[in-house]
Amino acid sequence: MTKADLIENVYLTTGFSKKESAEIVEMVFDLMKSTLEDGEKIKIAGFGNFVVKEKASRRGRNPQTGGEIEISARKILTFKPSQVLKAAINQAS
């Protein structure tokens, strides 16, 4: 599913115009993005949690040369699905 598909589904289910639907979807994504940029968690009941985690710097290996390199510290985004979502996915298959 793409952002365009989400906009289309909001348009079809709510009765808002396509422009309004696009604005709503954009606002939700912008709010999620700014919340995660601030390092806060996003918990959506029945869906899951989005969490920004810190990864420490570490030693790695260049696969082409075999030489050691330093992999810098960074932030990563993780998603942990809720039990409800896991159950729904496993029931569907």
Beta strands, then each sheet from edge to edge (+ up, - down):
strand 1: 42-44
strand 2: 48-55
strand 3: 58-61
strand 4: 68-71
strand 5: 74-81
sheet 1: 1+ 2- 5+
sheet 2: 3+ 4-
end
